[in-house]
Amino acid sequence: MELICQYDLLRLKSYQTVQKGIQFLNQDSLHAFCFYGLDYFNYSFKISMASYSENELKIIHDFYRSHGVTKFKVLSPLLEENLLQAGFKIENSFIKQTLPTLNLLDDIGPTTFELVNENNIDIFTETYLTSFEAKDKNLNEVINNFKQLLLHSSIKLFIMKDNDIAVGVIIKYINNEKGLLAGGAVLPMYRAKNYHKDGIKFRVNQLLSNPAIKEIETWTYANSQSNKNMLSCGFVDSKTYHLYASN
């Protein structure tokens, strides 16, 4: 599973609400995402390489508490002793992966890619939640949240299909000269069938059709199949970030 739209997604003003259930904190170098009902999207990060201060941790706690969220995560490339002492635990690690050579990728299989719009956003959302193994979510609420992404021309959502059967989802995002493989997952029953690799190649080739793109990157969990698939498609591991989970 790739991680949806990391550092570059929707740089909005502090505490601005985009859609009911989606909020963003943007305060100096401190940022946080809040997707109510989707705990794995609730994480904060810093642009600077400095450790989190006590005041920054208070801001993060207050931000999530104000939106009724009790469980969230903090992303850092550092070993944050203050987070460990505060009761956070290192849950996993993200790997930033970059594509060093911007060449078209070949050998895309039979997978087709359906662009998401208002007419099929419900199928995308159902497939997305099942692919990411999210349980007990309010489907209509998440559909409404995802509809907001359709308003941004820099973000494209796709349903991966084989013979008109949905097998997974992918997302790509463009920020100036950077292309981001910004989220992707395959339904459990269709994994290990090269659909994810097809989704990687499809987005890379689409991004490279834009002459403005000068770099392409993605984020995956350390030691995950998605990470290995990216490596097999020419990406290289660039930097490791630890994911600290609150109690």
C-alpha positions in Angstrom: 0.0 0.0 0.0 1.3 3.4 -0.9 0.6 6.3 1.4 -1.8 8.9 0.3 -0.5 12.3 -0.6 2.2 13.1 1.9 4.1 16.3 2.5 2.8 18.1 -0.6 -0.9 17.5 -0.4 -3.2 20.5 0.0 -1.1 23.0 1.9 -3.9 24.9 3.5 -4.1 27.6 6.2 -4.2 26.6 9.9 -7.3 24.7 11.0 -9.0 25.2 7.6 -11.9 22.8 7.1 -12.0 21.4 3.5 -15.0 19.2 3.9 -16.9 17.9 6.9 -14.6 15.4 8.5 -11.4 16.6 6.9 -9.2 19.3 8.5 -5.6 20.4 8.0 -3.2 22.1 10.4 -0.6 24.3 8.7 1.4 26.3 11.3 4.9 27.4 10.3 6.8 24.2 9.7 4.2 22.0 11.6 1.5 20.2 9.6 -1.2 17.7 10.4 -4.0 15.8 8.6 -7.2 15.0 10.3 -9.6 12.6 8.5 -12.4 11.8 11.0 -13.2 8.1 10.9 -10.0 7.2 9.0 -7.4 6.8 11.7 -4.6 5.8 9.4 -4.7 9.3 7.8 -4.4 11.1 11.1 -0.7 12.1 11.3 1.4 15.1 11.7 4.8 16.0 10.4 7.4 18.8 10.2 9.1 20.4 7.3 12.2 21.2 9.3 14.5 18.4 10.6 14.4 19.6 14.2 12.9 17.5 16.9 9.3 18.2 18.1 9.2 20.7 20.9 6.9 20.4 23.9 4.8 23.2 22.6 4.5 21.6 19.1 3.3 18.4 20.7 0.7 20.4 22.6 -0.5 22.1 19.4 -0.9 18.6 17.7 -2.8 17.2 20.7 -5.1 20.2 20.8 -5.7 20.1 17.1 -6.8 16.5 17.1 -8.7 16.8 20.4 -10.7 19.8 18.9 -11.9 17.5 16.2 -12.8 14.6 18.4 -9.8 12.4 17.4 -8.0 10.6 20.2 -5.6 8.4 18.2 -3.1 10.0 15.8 0.5 9.6 14.6 3.6 11.7 14.3 6.1 11.3 11.4 9.8 12.0 11.9 13.2 11.0 10.4 14.7 11.3 13.9 14.7 9.1 17.0 12.4 11.3 19.1 13.2 10.5 22.7 10.7 13.1 23.9 7.9 11.2 22.0 8.9 7.9 23.4 8.9 9.4 26.9 5.5 10.9 26.3 4.1 7.4 25.6 4.3 7.3 21.8 5.5 4.1 20.2 7.2 3.5 16.9 4.5 1.7 14.9 6.2 1.5 11.5 8.5 3.3 9.2 7.8 5.1 5.9 10.3 5.0 3.1 10.5 7.9 0.7 11.3 6.4 -2.8 12.4 8.4 -5.8 12.7 7.5 -9.5 16.3 8.4 -10.5 15.9 7.9 -14.2 12.8 9.5 -15.8 12.2 6.9 -18.5 8.9 5.4 -19.7 8.1 2.0 -18.1 6.9 -0.8 -20.4 5.1 -4.1 -20.1 1.8 -2.9 -18.6 -0.5 -5.9 -18.3 -4.2 -6.2 -19.0 -5.2 -3.8 -16.3 -7.3 -0.8 -17.3 -7.6 2.5 -15.4 -10.9 4.3 -15.0 -10.7 8.0 -14.1 -12.9 8.8 -11.1 -15.7 11.4 -11.3 -19.0 12.0 -9.6 -20.5 9.0 -11.3 -18.1 6.4 -10.0 -16.7 7.9 -6.8 -18.8 5.5 -4.7 -17.2 2.5 -6.4 -13.8 4.1 -5.9 -14.5 4.7 -2.2 -15.8 1.1 -1.6 -12.8 -0.3 -3.4 -10.4 2.0 -1.6 -11.7 1.1 1.9 -11.6 -2.6 1.2 -8.2 -2.4 -0.4 -6.8 -0.6 2.7 -8.7 -3.0 4.9 -10.5 -0.1 6.8 -13.2 -1.5 8.9 -16.5 0.0 10.3 -16.4 3.2 8.3 -19.4 5.3 7.3 -19.3 4.8 3.5 -21.4 7.9 2.7 -19.2 10.1 4.9 -16.0 8.9 3.3 -17.6 9.3 -0.2 -18.4 13.0 0.6 -14.8 13.5 1.8 -13.3 12.0 -1.3 -15.6 14.1 -3.5 -13.6 17.1 -2.3 -10.5 15.7 -4.0 -12.3 15.8 -7.4 -12.2 19.6 -7.2 -8.4 19.7 -7.4 -7.1 19.3 -11.0 -3.7 18.3 -9.7 -5.1 15.1 -8.1 -6.4 12.2 -10.2 -8.1 9.1 -8.8 -8.4 5.9 -10.7 -10.1 2.6 -10.3 -7.9 -0.3 -11.5 -10.0 -2.9 -13.4 -9.5 -6.2 -15.1 -12.4 -7.2 -17.5 -14.5 -4.4 -16.0 -14.0 -5.9 -12.4 -12.6 -3.4 -9.9 -9.3 -4.8 -8.4 -7.9 -1.8 -6.7 -7.3 2.0 -6.7 -4.5 4.4 -7.4 -3.9 8.1 -7.0 -1.5 10.5 -8.6 -0.7 14.1 -7.7 1.3 16.8 -9.4 2.9 19.7 -7.4 4.7 22.1 -9.8 7.6 20.0 -11.2 7.1 17.0 -8.9 4.9 14.0 -9.6 3.7 11.8 -6.7 2.4 8.3 -6.7 0.1 9.4 -3.9 -1.8 6.3 -2.9 -2.6 2.8 -4.2 -3.8 -0.5 -3.0 -5.2 -3.7 -4.4 -8.2 -5.7 -3.1 -7.0 -8.6 -0.9 -8.3 -11.3 -3.3 -6.4 -9.8 -6.2 -3.0 -9.3 -4.7 0.2 -10.8 -6.0 -1.2 -10.6 -9.6 0.9 -7.6 -10.8 -2.0 -5.1 -10.6 0.0 -2.9 -8.3 3.0 -2.9 -10.6 0.7 -2.0 -13.5 -0.6 0.9 -11.4 2.9 2.1 -10.8 3.9 2.0 -14.5 0.6 3.6 -15.6 1.1 6.6 -13.3 4.8 7.0 -14.1 4.1 7.1 -17.8 1.2 9.5 -17.4 3.4 11.8 -15.3 6.2 11.7 -17.9 3.7 12.8 -20.5 3.8 16.2 -18.8 7.0 18.0 -19.8 6.9 20.0 -16.6 7.7 17.0 -14.4 11.3 16.9 -13.3 11.0 14.4 -10.4 8.8 11.5 -9.3 8.5 10.1 -5.8 6.3 7.9 -3.6 6.0 6.8 0.0 5.6 3.2 1.1 5.8 1.2 4.3 9.3 -0.3 5.0 9.6 -3.9 3.9 6.1 -3.9 2.3 5.2 -5.5 -1.0 4.5 -2.0 -2.3 8.0 -0.9 -1.4 9.4 -4.0 -3.2 7.2 -3.4 -6.3 8.5 0.2 -6.5 12.1 -1.0 -6.4 11.4 -3.5 -9.2 10.0 -0.7 -11.3 13.2 1.4 -10.9 12.6 3.4 -7.8 15.3 3.7 -5.1 14.9 4.1 -1.3 15.7 7.7 -0.4 14.9 8.4 3.2 13.3 6.6 6.2 10.8 8.3 8.4 9.5 6.7 11.7 5.8 6.7 12.5 5.1 7.3 16.2 1.6 6.3 17.3 -0.1 7.9 20.2 -1.7 5.8 23.0 
